[in-house]
Amino acid sequence: MMGWIAGLYLSDFLDRKLDMIQKPHRPIPSGRIKPAEAIITGAVFAFSDFFLSFLLGFPNVLMVFPVAVLVASYAKFTKSRGIIGNLNRGWIIVVAYFFGVVSIQKDLSLLTPSILLLPLAFLLHDTNSNLIGAIRDMRGDKQGGYITVPVKYGIKKSMRISLFLSITYISIIIILICFYRFIPHLDRFSILFLIVVLILVSMYGSIFFSKKRDRPGESTQSS
């Protein structure tokens, strides 16, 4: 949690110029927090996260570094570079997942295939959610010079990619559950899972069958 908060502070610091365009209400652009304050506060959380990792074990200490690299590379470099940035964001949750795994299972040879394959669904899910966020921020990203997937290809094509990612990670979850049977209360999980799928279907349906079309020359005018 502390590492995640540190990453948010770093992202807000690096995005402060872009946020002046599309999110001036945020703490740094609005002047409520100075850039130096954001860096100092983020550093406090980052170092606290690092030193507390020693209580979990050496593997967790080592995993702090790839998480930090992924967070910094996303905030500084890949966020503005299309699908690479979306995938970068997805890999952060994968490393965070394994950070949790090694904190409770020191013998990696005992890890089951389901534990090793499940983060693939998380990777695609967070890549997709980051892509959705890029659709929301499309206008500001274009003004700020960011070449995100929505800026380059428009909303409709971006939503098709999003739909593909959603279908893929949902399929992976179903296959893993049916094949490995690691869910203890499958009936309860199935109800919640069905609700989530129905919400996704309604979301994509409302977008794809909307009267507003992503016509050439107008892809930056709707969100």
C-alpha positions in Angstrom: 0.0 0.0 0.0 2.8 2.4 0.8 4.6 1.6 -2.4 1.4 2.3 -4.3 0.9 5.6 -2.6 4.5 6.6 -3.4 3.8 5.8 -7.1 0.8 8.0 -7.1 2.7 10.9 -5.7 5.5 10.3 -8.3 2.9 10.2 -11.1 1.2 13.4 -9.9 4.6 15.1 -9.8 5.6 14.0 -13.4 2.1 14.7 -14.8 1.8 18.2 -13.2 2.1 20.0 -16.5 -0.3 17.7 -18.3 -2.8 18.1 -15.4 -2.7 21.8 -15.8 -4.5 21.2 -19.1 -7.1 18.6 -18.3 -7.2 18.3 -14.5 -6.4 21.7 -12.9 -8.4 20.7 -9.8 -5.7 18.2 -8.7 -3.5 19.1 -5.7 -0.4 20.2 -7.5 -1.9 22.2 -10.4 -4.4 23.9 -8.1 -1.5 25.0 -5.8 -2.7 23.2 -2.7 0.5 21.1 -2.8 3.9 22.2 -4.0 5.8 19.9 -6.4 8.6 19.6 -3.8 6.1 18.5 -1.1 4.8 15.8 -3.4 8.3 14.4 -4.0 9.2 14.5 -0.3 5.9 12.8 0.7 6.3 10.2 -2.0 9.9 9.5 -0.9 8.7 9.0 2.7 6.2 6.4 1.6 8.7 4.7 -0.8 11.5 4.4 1.8 9.0 3.2 4.4 7.8 0.5 2.0 11.4 -0.5 1.3 12.5 -0.9 4.9 9.2 -2.7 6.0 9.9 -5.2 3.2 12.9 -6.5 5.2 10.3 -7.8 7.7 8.9 -10.1 5.0 12.1 -11.5 3.7 14.9 -11.0 1.2 12.8 -11.9 -1.9 10.3 -9.1 -1.1 13.2 -6.7 -0.7 14.4 -7.6 -4.2 11.0 -7.2 -5.7 10.7 -3.6 -4.5 13.2 -2.6 -7.2 11.3 -4.0 -10.3 8.1 -2.4 -9.0 9.9 1.0 -8.6 11.4 0.7 -12.1 8.0 -0.1 -13.6 6.2 2.7 -11.8 8.9 5.3 -12.7 9.1 4.1 -16.4 5.3 4.3 -16.7 5.1 7.8 -15.2 8.1 9.2 -17.0 8.3 7.4 -20.4 5.7 4.8 -21.5 2.4 6.5 -20.4 2.5 8.7 -23.5 3.5 5.9 -25.9 0.3 4.0 -26.7 -0.2 0.3 -25.8 3.3 0.0 -24.4 2.2 2.3 -21.6 -1.0 0.3 -21.0 1.0 -2.9 -20.8 3.6 -1.2 -18.5 0.7 -0.4 -16.2 -0.5 -4.0 -16.3 2.9 -5.4 -15.4 3.0 -3.3 -12.2 0.0 -5.3 -10.8 1.7 -8.6 -11.8 4.8 -7.8 -9.8 2.7 -6.5 -6.9 0.8 -9.9 -7.1 4.0 -11.9 -6.8 5.2 -9.6 -4.0 2.3 -10.9 -2.1 2.9 -14.5 -3.1 6.5 -14.6 -2.0 5.6 -12.9 1.3 3.6 -16.0 2.3 5.2 -18.8 0.3 9.0 -18.8 0.6 9.5 -22.1 -1.3 8.7 -21.1 -4.9 8.8 -24.8 -6.0 5.5 -25.3 -4.1 3.6 -22.7 -6.2 0.7 -24.3 -8.1 0.0 -23.7 -11.8 -3.1 -21.7 -10.9 -1.0 -19.2 -8.8 1.5 -18.8 -11.6 -1.1 -18.4 -14.4 -3.7 -16.2 -12.6 -1.6 -12.9 -12.9 -2.0 -13.2 -16.7 -5.6 -12.3 -16.1 -4.5 -9.4 -13.9 -2.1 -8.2 -16.5 -4.8 -8.0 -19.2 -7.3 -6.5 -16.8 -5.1 -3.7 -15.6 -3.9 -3.1 -19.2 -7.5 -2.7 -20.2 -8.5 -0.5 -17.3 -5.5 1.8 -18.1 -6.7 1.9 -21.7 -10.1 3.0 -20.5 -8.5 5.7 -18.4 -6.6 6.9 -21.6 -10.0 7.2 -23.4 -11.3 9.4 -20.5 -8.2 11.6 -20.7 -8.0 11.7 -24.5 -8.6 15.4 -25.0 -6.0 16.5 -22.5 -3.5 13.9 -23.7 -3.7 15.2 -27.2 -3.1 18.7 -26.1 -0.2 17.6 -24.0 1.4 15.7 -26.9 0.7 12.2 -25.6 0.4 9.6 -28.4 -2.0 7.3 -26.5 -4.1 4.6 -28.3 -7.3 6.7 -28.2 -5.4 9.8 -29.5 -3.9 7.8 -32.4 -6.8 5.5 -33.3 -9.9 7.1 -31.9 -12.5 6.0 -29.3 -14.2 3.2 -31.3 -11.0 1.3 -32.2 -9.8 1.7 -28.6 -13.0 0.2 -27.3 -12.6 -2.7 -29.7 -9.2 -3.4 -28.2 -10.7 -3.0 -24.7 -13.4 -5.5 -25.6 -10.9 -8.0 -26.8 -8.8 -7.6 -23.6 -12.0 -8.1 -21.5 -13.1 -11.2 -23.3 -9.5 -12.6 -23.0 -9.0 -12.1 -19.3 -12.6 -13.3 -18.5 -11.9 -16.4 -20.6 -8.6 -17.0 -18.7 -10.4 -16.8 -15.4 -13.1 -19.3 -16.4 -10.5 -21.7 -17.8 -8.4 -21.6 -14.7 -11.3 -22.0 -12.3 -12.8 -24.9 -14.3 -9.4 -26.7 -14.8 -7.8 -26.2 -11.4 -10.9 -25.8 -9.2 -9.2 -23.6 -6.6 -12.2 -21.5 -5.6 -13.6 -22.9 -2.3 -17.2 -21.4 -2.7 -17.7 -21.6 -6.4 -21.5 -20.9 -6.2 -21.0 -17.5 -4.5 -18.1 -16.6 -6.8 -20.2 -17.5 -9.9 -23.0 -15.1 -8.8 -20.5 -12.2 -8.3 -18.7 -13.1 -11.5 -21.9 -13.1 -13.5 -22.8 -9.7 -12.2 -19.4 -8.3 -13.3 -19.8 -9.8 -16.7 -23.3 -8.3 -17.1 -22.0 -4.9 -16.1 -19.3 -5.2 -18.7 -21.8 -6.3 -21.4 -24.0 -3.3 -20.6 -21.1 -0.9 -20.7 -19.7 -2.1 -24.0 -23.3 -2.3 -25.4 -24.1 1.3 -24.5 -20.8 2.4 -26.1 -20.9 0.4 -29.3 -24.6 1.1 -30.0 -24.5 4.7 -29.0 -25.9 7.2 -31.5 -22.6 9.1 -31.3 -20.2 7.7 -33.8 -16.4 8.1 -34.0 -16.3 9.6 -37.4 -13.0 10.7 -39.1 -12.0 14.1 -37.9 -14.3 13.9 -34.9 -12.5 11.2 -32.8 -11.2 13.8 -30.3 -14.6 15.4 -29.8 -16.3 12.7 -27.8 -15.4 10.6 -24.8 
